[in-house]
Every structure is written in C-alpha cells, then in structure tokens.
C-alpha cells in the first residue's frame, strides 16, 4: 500500500542576503504531522527556500513516503523543479541537484506553487525561527 503525504515548505531571509530560516510541514495521510524549522545564519531567500525543500524531502524519505505533493510559495523554485525555468545561479545548483536527486526517490511526486496566504503555517514557522 502506498504511503501518501503533503509537504509544505517555506524559506526566507531578512535582507537578501541576511538572517535566514527554513520551515516545512509534512502531513502523512492518516498518520501524523511533522513540523520543523531552523535558523540558517546569513543566506539568501532562494537558498533558504531550497534548504526547506531538501530538509522536507529528507524527512519524507525517512518516513517511508511513496507519493508526495510539495506545496511552496516560491514560484522560482517550483518552476525550476518542473523544468520551466533553468537554474542560472551557481549557488543554487548544489541544492537544486540534491532536491532533484531526493525527488527521484519517490514513486510519485508533484510540485505546486501556492500563494503565501495558502502557506500560512509554514510561513509562521519560518518567521518563528527568524525571531
């Protein structure tokens, strides 16, 4: 039987670069909810977004998830993962490659862009780590 989950991610920085944080929420269908956040020191917003994704994907793999839908308010990151945009920033490439490698480990995975107001809890967790 397939184990399904949703992953909501958010990363942010105050200044770009500036103090940065990541957050994710993994909701395992019929099971549990895992919330995680962390402070990263100085970084860029996009690196924080990718860090949140990588950490969330790692948690999903540890939780033996087969089918995952990822929601993020980073339009850039979602479009890069869907192949609509190229990753031009050399600093993002290692995180992008790590995210792609982790994503390939799931039987099914989808990436969806949502607006910030539809990603409130992940945004709150990110801000908690920054405060």
Beta strands, then each sheet from edge to edge (+ up, - down):
strand 1: 4-15
strand 2: 18-28
strand 3: 33-43
strand 4: 67-72
strand 5: 108-113
sheet 1: 3+ 2- 1+ 4+ 5+
end
